[in-house]
């Protein structure tokens, strides 16, 4: 028998230090140990306490150690814009993948309430 393992990490909410200002996600990079063949790492996000997750990146490149989603991409989804808070969900399809970190950049807009 073959048994598969998925791991899921859900981040805290990030608000860029000010939950009243609007933000755009500029990029996201995940770092992990060498990706085994037939394994995936998927990055998802949700904004402003939404209940559903949106996939922005699925890495299937064997032996890679990182993957990035960049502004301007449209597939599998565009990076989110005009939000107040963002959360990330990192999903792996193998017990042999250790996520070692992630980074992202936000563009904080000066859209304060009047």
Steps between C-alpha positions, in 0.01 A plus 500: 500500500606857436408775744508867413548782745393860462624773729318830540633816662272802546672826587382770732331806349740762367389864488828678423492670839178689434171317443324817382719547190442317170777280357602316183703178507809556284657153520523183706789251525497165677819319605509125559730200497563333164163416347471126427367389161119474489463738796347847513504809714195723460466859621158644570376824653185656638440865578293695750378189686349343189415132552629366167862457389639601158800318350778727368775243449550125466862385484558158343863549389698201630814588698402868532547673836279805445225644284356849454175664399554845350281803438362503149435125491152391401524122537397318710374832645610860516653621825246679720460876508319753717469295821558581869622163632638186336556142613699227325449126480790273400409145395745217425412162352786301647620429851854546367467875436601740774401862447792707626347846461310749290518868420272754337482869423202730538439837340322702768261754351420826673125444494406594853141549599403870515 
